[in-house]
């Protein structure tokens, strides 16, 4: 048994060896299809990846082509825009150049006109002034001669003798009674020494306006700031011109209205409701400025303006003269105010007891200034 057991062991080992040899030959045969499958899968993935990259490349090429087309379109639009801008700038420059030439031509024409006006003023103003002086002197001589003839005719009349009055009755007669009896207003004589009381009253009123302005004063009293330059012009009109003369313009209509308001206020305190102001300006717009300015300076309203009111506005001198004649005949005191733009002055305006004309600045006198 012992001899059979080694042999049996050898026989048992031989099949095992054969089996192991068979397994060794079978393993390479099984691994070979797996490697091929892996290689095929990698190749398929590579092919798919290449296809995907090719598709992406095609998509990007399309996008690049679209962007290039858009870029070219924008370049063409930009070129057109620049061309349009250049054309507009050129047209604007041409228009500005034309306007510049037109303005230069206008400036040259105005300069020639200014030089011509200055030359006319230098050559003809003296002659015009002399002609005006001759006309005024002739009118004065006419008035003097008429008064002398009237005085001579009055001396030849035989008047009935009036009952004698005592000196005391004469002294006690008030000026207002005399005015009512005669039916005509007295002629103001502010510059004469016999009217010292009136002069003192006027100066006191002007000093009050200048030093103690009352912005809430009753109607017909000045409600604005009154500077020394305004007071000087008003005093000169009262005491140097005697209430009849011209004042050089203050440079603006509002300043002229302020001076006129001060004069109206002073005369209103002297004569009361008997004072009637007549304003002459040649356009409705300027008369509107006078009305608004007087309302603000004197605290009056629209009902104070009108044919039968305290202030009357006129665009022409003829109806003003007729109105002033009727006021004088009714015993009223007309005050004539003439705007600075009135270059044609009616000599009939100079016959009234109170008148004020605003003379334009000599530097701005027009060449057609005439009387």
C-alpha positions in Angstrom: 0.0 0.0 0.0 2.8 2.2 0.7 4.2 1.7 -2.8 0.9 2.4 -4.4 0.3 5.6 -2.6 3.2 7.6 -4.1 2.1 6.4 -7.5 -1.4 7.5 -6.8 -0.1 10.9 -5.7 1.8 11.3 -8.9 -1.2 10.4 -10.9 -3.3 12.9 -9.0 -0.7 15.6 -9.6 -0.5 15.1 -13.3 -4.2 16.1 -14.0 -3.7 19.1 -11.9 -0.7 20.1 -13.9 -2.6 19.7 -17.1 -5.4 21.6 -15.8 -3.2 24.5 -14.9 -1.6 24.3 -18.4 -5.1 24.5 -19.9 -6.0 27.5 -17.8 -2.8 29.3 -18.9 -3.7 28.9 -22.6 -7.3 30.0 -22.0 -6.5 33.3 -20.2 -4.7 35.0 -23.1 -7.5 34.1 -25.4 -10.0 35.8 -23.1 -8.0 39.0 -22.6 -7.5 39.6 -26.3 -11.2 40.5 -27.1 -11.4 42.8 -24.1 -8.4 44.8 -25.3 -9.8 45.1 -28.8 -13.1 46.2 -27.3 -11.3 48.9 -25.3 -9.4 50.1 -28.3 -12.5 50.2 -30.4 -14.3 52.2 -27.6 -11.4 54.7 -27.4 -11.4 55.0 -31.2 -15.2 55.6 -31.2 -14.8 58.2 -28.4 -12.0 59.9 -30.3 -14.1 60.0 -33.5 -17.1 61.4 -31.6 -14.8 64.0 -30.0 -13.4 64.9 -33.4 -16.9 65.2 -34.8 -18.0 67.4 -31.9 -14.9 69.6 -32.3 -15.6 69.9 -36.0 -19.1 70.9 -35.3 -17.9 73.5 -32.8 -15.4 74.7 -35.3 -18.1 75.1 -37.9 -20.3 77.0 -35.4 -17.4 79.3 -34.4 -16.6 79.9 -38.1 -20.2 80.9 -38.6 -20.1 83.2 -35.6 -16.9 84.8 -36.8 -18.3 85.3 -40.2 -21.4 86.9 -38.7 -19.3 89.2 -36.5 -17.1 90.1 -39.5 -20.2 91.0 -41.5 -21.6 93.0 -38.6 -18.2 94.8 -38.2 -18.2 95.6 -41.8 -21.7 97.0 -41.6 -20.9 99.1 -38.6 -17.8 100.4 -40.4 -19.9 101.4 -43.3 -22.5 103.0 -41.0 -19.8 104.9 -39.1 -18.4 106.1 -42.4 -21.8 107.4 -43.5 -22.4 109.0 -40.0 -19.0 110.7 -40.2 -19.8 111.9 -43.7 -23.2 113.2 -42.6 -21.6 115.0 -39.5 -19.0 116.5 -41.7 -21.7 117.8 -44.1 -23.8 119.2 -41.2 -20.7 120.9 -39.7 -19.8 122.3 -43.1 -23.4 123.6 -43.6 -23.4 125.1 -40.1 -20.1 126.8 -40.6 -21.3 128.2 -43.9 -24.5 129.5 -42.3 -22.5 131.0 -39.4 -20.1 132.6 -41.9 -23.0 134.1 -43.8 -24.6 135.4 -40.5 -21.2 136.8 -39.5 -20.9 138.6 -42.9 -24.4 140.0 -42.5 -23.7 141.2 -38.9 -20.5 142.8 -40.0 -22.4 144.6 -42.8 -25.1 145.7 -40.3 -22.4 147.0 -37.9 -20.7 148.8 -40.7 -24.0 150.4 -41.8 -24.8 151.4 -38.2 -21.3 152.9 -37.8 -21.8 154.9 -40.9 -25.2 156.0 -39.8 -23.7 157.0 -36.4 -21.0 159.0 -38.0 -23.5 160.7 -40.3 -25.8 161.6 -37.4 -22.8 163.0 -35.4 -21.8 165.0 -38.4 -25.3 166.3 -38.8 -25.5 167.2 -35.1 -22.2 169.1 -35.4 -23.1 170.9 -38.5 -26.9 171.6 -38.0 -27.6 171.5 -34.3 -26.5 175.0 -33.8 -28.6 176.2 -36.7 -31.6 174.2 -35.4 -31.2 175.7 -32.0 -31.0 179.2 -33.5 -34.2 178.5 -35.4 -35.9 177.3 -32.3 -34.8 180.4 -30.4 -36.0 182.6 -33.2 -39.5 181.0 -33.1 -39.7 181.1 -29.3 -38.7 184.8 -29.4 -41.2 185.5 -32.1 -43.9 183.8 -30.0 -42.8 185.8 -27.0 -42.9 189.1 -28.9 -46.4 188.2 -30.2 -47.6 187.6 -26.6 -46.0 190.8 -25.4 -47.5 192.8 -28.2 -50.9 191.3 -27.7 -50.8 192.0 -23.9 -49.8 195.6 -24.7 -52.6 196.1 -27.1 -55.0 194.6 -24.6 -53.7 196.9 -21.8 -54.1 199.9 -24.1 -57.7 198.9 -25.0 -58.5 198.3 -21.4 -57.2 201.8 -20.5 -59.6 203.3 -23.1 -62.6 201.6 -21.6 -64.8 203.5 -19.2 -65.5 201.1 -16.3 -68.1 201.8 -13.5 -66.6 202.6 -10.2 -66.9 199.8 -7.7 -67.8 200.6 -4.1 -64.8 201.4 -1.9 -63.5 198.7 0.3 -61.7 199.2 3.5 -58.1 198.1 3.8 -59.2 195.5 6.3 -61.6 193.9 3.8 -58.9 193.7 1.2 -56.5 192.0 3.6 -59.1 189.5 4.7 -60.0 188.5 1.2 -58.6 184.9 0.7 -56.9 183.8 -2.5 -59.4 181.0 -2.9 -62.3 183.5 -2.9 -60.6 185.6 -5.5 -60.1 182.5 -7.6 -63.7 181.5 -7.4 -64.8 185.1 -8.2 -62.5 185.4 -11.3 -63.1 181.8 -12.5 -59.4 181.4 -13.5 -56.6 179.9 -11.5 -53.7 182.0 -10.4 -50.4 181.7 -12.2 -47.8 180.0 -9.9 -44.7 182.1 -9.2 -42.5 179.8 -7.2 -39.3 181.6 -8.0 -40.5 185.1 -6.8 -39.5 186.4 -3.3 -43.2 187.2 -2.5 -44.0 183.5 -2.4 -41.5 182.7 0.4 -44.1 180.8 2.4 -45.0 178.6 -0.5 -41.3 178.1 -1.2 -40.7 177.1 2.4 -43.6 174.6 2.3 -42.3 173.0 -0.9 -38.8 172.6 0.5 -40.2 171.1 3.6 -42.2 168.6 1.6 -39.2 167.6 -0.5 -37.0 167.2 2.6 -39.6 164.9 4.1 -39.7 162.8 1.0 -35.9 162.6 0.9 -35.2 161.9 4.6 -38.4 160.2 5.9 -40.0 158.3 3.0 -43.5 156.9 3.9 -44.2 153.7 1.9 -47.8 153.5 3.3 -48.7 157.2 2.8 -52.3 158.2 1.8 -53.1 158.4 -1.9 -51.6 161.2 -3.9 -48.5 161.3 -1.7 -45.1 159.9 -2.7 -44.5 156.3 -1.6 -41.1 155.7 -3.0 -37.5 156.3 -2.1 -36.5 159.9 -3.0 -32.8 160.4 -3.6 -31.0 163.7 -3.5 -30.6 163.7 -7.3 -34.3 163.5 -7.7 -34.8 166.3 -5.1 -32.3 168.4 -7.0 -34.2 168.1 -10.3 -37.6 168.8 -8.7 -36.2 171.9 -6.8 -34.6 173.2 -10.0 -38.0 172.9 -11.8 -39.9 174.7 -9.0 -37.5 177.5 -8.0 -35.3 178.0 -11.1 -37.8 177.3 -13.9 -40.8 178.6 -11.9 -42.8 175.5 -12.6 -42.5 175.9 -16.4 -39.5 174.2 -18.1 -37.7 171.1 -19.2 -35.6 168.6 -17.2 -33.0 166.3 -18.7 -34.2 162.7 -18.6 -32.9 160.5 -15.8 -32.2 157.8 -18.4 -35.3 155.7 -17.8 -39.0 156.3 -17.9 -39.5 154.9 -14.4 -37.1 157.5 -13.0 -38.9 160.3 -14.9 -42.2 159.0 -13.5 -40.7 159.2 -10.0 -39.8 162.9 -10.4 -43.2 163.6 -11.9 -44.9 161.8 -9.0 -43.0 164.0 -6.5 -44.1 167.2 -8.4 -47.7 166.0 -8.5 -47.7 165.2 -4.8 -46.3 168.6 -3.9 -48.8 170.4 -6.1 -51.6 168.3 -4.8 -50.9 169.5 -1.3 -50.8 173.1 -2.6 -53.9 173.1 -4.8 -55.8 170.0 -3.7 -58.4 168.6 -6.2 -58.0 171.6 -8.5 -54.8 170.1 -9.8 -55.4 168.1 -13.0 -52.4 166.3 -14.5 -52.3 165.9 -18.3 -49.7 163.4 -19.7 -48.6 163.4 -23.3 -46.9 160.3 -24.8 -47.1 159.1 -28.4 -47.9 155.4 -27.9 -50.4 153.5 -25.8 -47.6 151.3 -24.4 -45.7 154.4 -23.0 -49.0 155.7 -21.6 -49.5 152.4 -19.9 -46.0 152.7 -18.3 -47.0 156.1 -17.1 -50.2 154.9 -15.6 -48.6 151.9 -13.8 -45.7 154.0 -12.5 -48.0 156.7 -11.1 -50.2 154.1 -9.5 -47.1 152.6 -7.7 -45.5 155.9 -6.7 -48.7 157.7 -5.6 -50.8 154.9 -4.3 -53.7 155.6 -6.7 -55.8 153.3 -8.8 -57.4 153.1 -12.2 -60.5 155.1 -11.2 -58.2 158.1 -10.7 -57.5 158.1 -14.5 -60.0 159.5 -16.9 -61.3 162.6 -18.7 -62.9 163.9 -15.5 -60.4 162.5 -13.0 -57.2 163.6 -11.5 -54.9 162.3 -14.4 -55.7 162.3 -18.1 -53.6 160.5 -20.7 -53.1 161.8 -24.3 -51.4 160.5 -27.4 -51.6 163.8 -29.3 -51.0 167.4 -28.3 -54.2 168.9 -29.9 -56.8 167.3 -27.6 -54.5 167.9 -24.6 -54.5 171.6 -25.4 -58.3 171.7 -25.8 -58.7 169.9 -22.4 -56.2 172.2 -20.7 -58.1 175.3 -22.1 -61.4 174.0 -20.7 -59.7 173.3 -17.3 -58.3 176.8 -17.1 -61.7 178.2 -18.0 -63.3 176.2 -15.2 -60.8 177.5 -12.7 -58.7 174.3 -12.5 -54.9 174.1 -12.4 -53.6 171.9 -15.3 -50.1 170.3 -15.1 -48.8 169.2 -18.5 -46.2 166.4 -18.5 -44.4 165.6 -21.8 -42.7 162.3 -22.3 -39.0 162.3 -23.4 -39.9 160.6 -26.7 -42.0 163.5 -27.9 -39.7 165.0 -30.5 -42.5 167.2 -32.0 -43.6 169.7 -29.4 -46.7 171.9 -30.0 -46.0 175.5 -29.0 -49.5 175.8 -27.6 -48.4 173.6 -24.7 -46.1 176.4 -23.5 -49.0 178.8 -22.7 -50.2 177.0 -19.6 -49.0 177.9 -16.1 -47.5 174.5 -15.2 -45.7 172.3 -17.7 -42.8 169.9 -17.5 -41.0 168.3 -20.5 -38.4 165.6 -20.2 -35.6 166.4 -22.6 -33.7 163.4 -24.2 -30.0 162.9 -23.7 -28.0 165.0 -26.2 -25.8 161.9 -26.9 -28.9 160.1 -28.1 -30.7 162.9 -30.0 -32.1 161.6 -33.3 -31.4 163.4 -36.5 -35.1 164.2 -37.2 -35.6 166.2 -33.9 -37.7 169.2 -34.8 -40.3 171.6 -33.4 
